[in-house]
Amino acid sequence: MTGQAPIRVAIVDDSAFMRIALRQMLGRSPDVEIVAEGRNGREAIEIAQREQPDLMTLDVLMPELNGLEALAGIMESAPCPVLMISTETQQGAETTMRALDLGAVDFIAKTTDMATLDMAWIGNKLIEKVTYWARQNRPAQRVRKVPEQAVLRSVEELARVPDMIVIAASTGGPRAITELVGGMRAPLCPVVVAQHMPEGFTEDFARHLALRSGHQVVEVQSGGEILPGGMTILEGGVDSEVKRSQAGRFEVMTRGTHQGVVHPSADLLMQSVAEHCKLAAAVILTGMGDDGVVGSRLFAAKGWPVLAQEPASCVVAGMPGAVIAAGMATAVLPIAGIARQLNRWAVPRKGPGGRHG
């Protein structure tokens, strides 16, 4: 990177073959410097504490401490972007979901058959992901803590139930969304979730949320109808928009991969919501980067509320911190406060003369 310090990467994998392969693949980029290598989860935590890398690649199946145990320890003692190396199996998919829940930023799938390991493809994806996530690894903007009761007054009144509520999240989002949905009553309007997640995982995430909350939660792919009184999870790995059908129903339309390496894009979703809704609200939760700032600016211009998660309660405060720093947050709240506010909006308010607005 011209004029910039190299991206400091640590590699942790119990397989000597994979450590060599990852080192060679990352070595193709002049922007990357390998600062440490480890063979187990315990060494991963020690490396994170000692080296404070810009990013760590972490295998899931390792001795002493496995990848998930190491990830939890890293997030507790020396947080840094962690890219999981996972196998392409159902067990691997379940483990990857757990890793994303704990705060891993992304993953690279590897086949268990070394003879079919596509080094060129993995190398290109690895460099792309490492470069993106390392550049997002900046200290969160310092944001003044706002007392919950003070900020609630500014968003309490809405003329009617919104046409739609948008929830956006990235790193740490699965856990935050699970907590949020667990505190919500069944919504009276569509709730659409853009959680940055790889392809193939959002269907399991939707099932997980449905089981934990008791609400109707489904993954909707391109052309699918958005639940009028439930929660819709956008498909992972691609970007999607909201459209109105000729019958007036909301539908999801996939746009492929719009830009960047994180999908679905919250900004693209919010832009389409701003175009097709008369009243909407947004929730920006934990996540690395600044996805959601452009969409929040559109919402704010329309006078629509944008709730940002309190940075202190985030795994990574980048997304809500960016919205707050841009002056687009109507309120800054912990998860429980956001849930209470969404529940207020779930009940139709009485307009002038006692009629519902």
Order of alpha helices (4+ residues) and beta strands (2+ residues): beta-alpha-beta-alpha-beta-alpha-beta-alpha-beta-alpha-alpha-beta-alpha-beta-alpha-beta-beta-beta-beta-alpha-beta-alpha-beta-alpha-beta-alpha
